[in-house]
Amino acid sequence: MTINAKILSLYSVATLGTAIAGATAAQAQADEQQETKALPRLEVQWEGIDIRLTAGAAAQGAVFDDDDPATDSPDAKVDLFARLNAQWTSPGGIILGVNAEQNSRRRASEVLEAGEIYGFAASDYGRVEVGLQDGPADTLAFAAPLVALGQVRGEFSRYAGTQALLRALDTQDAFKVIYLSPPVGGLRGGVSYSPKVRRNAVAVDSRDRIEVNDAFEFGVQYQQPVGDWILGASGGYATGDADPVTTRADLNSWSVGAEARRGPLRIGAAYVDRGDSNRLDRGFDQWEVNGGVGWVTPEWGAAGSVALTRASDRENRLIGVGGFYQLHPNIQIRADIVSIREERFLISTDSGIATVVEVLFTI
């Protein structure tokens, strides 16, 4: 990283801290004078039917340097999103519904992640989902806690760097059928089936496509209270057959994780094994360890996370800190600072720092 880039990044961090501190003090003073009221919720409730619409916009800016002359600094993006949830509760307690989410562009973090639409049915016997949705290898897995922009698996990767795996390499939002069991003695499991997983399907070179058939995901999660703590462990596995035309390896990835919570405190870690899953090259054997700690309340939250990812020819190290502050019931300011180090053995080592700031408005 150049000296000028370092100075620019450090200056952006200092400016970010000053802005958050100033906004926090101003908001605290305003709260003392009068209670801030949220905008009315967009919802309808009638004879067992509940419909809720969430919509908004996020304005994001970043300053970064990743030793790559092809990338520019600074940069900015704007996201628009909408989320619709509708459900009906029968007299017998069975819940039927649909959830739809859409975004103007694919976000890197878990917050506001969109492109999902699925129907669901839930009862005392578990929950069934059908449609575009994440599978249980992702949703039931514990890992480093993520807050707001996601830290090591966050928005910085839209500008520079490679995200942490965090959990098993899975089928993401491909069409699938999912069953999630109810918790029994703290134990919960899930399985999903995707007939086809397609990414970059229009690529002229078939090797650039991701085409996986008959993909399954399995997930298990166990949680128990121990004194003032809630302790948990998880496991996830994803498998599927790569289309021979892509010449890629089959999907075969797994992870194990653990989490501890006490009030707003969150501590989590995971080990991920990707192997050669869906890779063009064989013998890649990628694995990752990640961990972190977070503190989350309704008004503010912060987290720090670390991930070390290693394969046969490379090593990536990510260190991220960030959080959010509720300026208003409908407005959040969110920020992350992520240190990046990407080493290609015997070739090159790239390092840098990304600072991302976002203002989120929702209704």
Secondary structure, DSSP 8 states (H G I E B T S, - for coil): --HHHHHHHHHHHHHHHHHHHHHHHHHHHHHHHS-------EEEEETTEEEEEEEEEEEEEEEEE-S-TTS-SSEEEEEEEEEEEEEEE-TTS-EEEEEEEEESS--SSSTT----EEEEEEETTEEEEEEE---HHHHT---S---TT-GGGSGGGGTSS-----S----TT-EEEEEE---BTTEEEEEEEEEEEEESTT-SSGGG-EEEEEEEEEEEEEEEEETTEEEEEEEEEEEEEE-GGGT---EEEEEEEEEEEETTEEEEEEEEEEETTT-SSSS--EEEEEEEEEEE-SSEEEEEEEEEEE-SSEEEEEEEEEEEEEEETTEEEEEEEEEEEEEETTTEEEEEEEEEEEEEEE-
